[in-house]
Amino acid sequence: MSASNSVVDQIIDAIDIADLISDRVKLKRSSRGYVGLCPFHDERTPSFHVYIDTQSYYCFGCHEAGNIFTFLMKTEGIGFREALEILASRAGITLQEHERNSGEKSYHEILDMAMKFYAENLSGVNGSAARAYLERRKLDAIDIERFSLGYSLNSWDSLVKYLQKSGVSDKQMLALGLALHGNH
């Protein structure tokens, strides 16, 4: 089940990303937003930035990036639907079971498409070095499938182009943290 863009947009508009992240990370004001120690890796010097204008975050140390949904999913280890329910509750928005725009792919479908894209990259011609690396790490095909491992091409926009060709809107990619403003 997924929510329509309008409900996701309402939630994003209703929740300030800095407020959400400050529940877990001590943030200090900076020129474009806030900065703090990254919750995704150990560090002594803050490299985790929260941008108010785009309602997004980015860590210059480990390169984690996203929005309120991806932050909650990654820090809590939950799926999109659970994050949606938690954030809707926090925003005071009631979710309907049938919330989905006809003709649009669900967020679950889009994330599945991204996962398959990276898996195909790993199994393709360009993934040979990555496969060799995984073999050196003693990971076999069963492990690769079990953990849904994939490979990102040396192209900053390959996933965006792939998803756009598949009918995924920029707005959906941004909401899922699969693209950042200015990267599509």
Disulfide bonds with the S-S distance in Angstrom:
none
